[in-house]
Amino acid sequence: MRYILLILLTVLSVQARAHYPLLSCEFTESEQSSAEQVFCDAGFSDGTKAPNVVMEVFSEDDETLVSGHTDDLAKFQFERPEGIFFIIMDAGPGHVIEISDEEVN
């Protein structure tokens, strides 16, 4: 009985290994306009991409500035807002990450 319990715990612990969201954003120049763009790449710590996840950009006053989804390649791009802003990637429960404009390269 003890061996069965040990095997079950081992199997369940392998399945319980979590991955966490990763969001990398950088400033880029737009080819279409003179406005600076923010280009984000969304994924998970296990190396998988995060396509079609909710992305939102908020001002420091919690005003929604931009909302949308990552594309099929897990990319999200928007025009750089004025002032301080925060980017939130929401890939579901336990998979939410927030970065500030100071964390954008």
C-alpha positions, 0 to 999 in steps of 0.5 A, a space after each residue: 500500500 505504501 508503494 502505491 501511495 508513493 507512486 501516486 504522489 510522484 505522478 501527481 507531483 509531476 502533473 502539478 509542476 506549474 508554469 508561470 507567465 512571462 511578458 517581454 516588451 520593448 519600445 520600437 519605432 513605427 514604420 507607419 508613423 512617427 509615434 513610438 510603439 511598444 512591442 510585447 512577446 507573451 509566453 510561459 516559463 515552460 517555453 510555450 507561447 501565449 497566443 490569443 490572451 487578454 492584454 490591457 494597458 492602464 494609466 497610473 489612474 487605472 484608466 484603460 488605455 488599450 485593450 486587445 489580445 495577443 496574435 497567433 504568434 503571441 505578439 501584442 503591439 500598441 502606440 506608447 501612451 504618454 505618462 506612466 502606464 502598466 501592461 497586464 497579460 491575463 492568460 487565465 487564473 494563476 496566469 496573470 502578470 503586470 509590468 510597468 513602463 519602467 520594465 519596458 526595454 
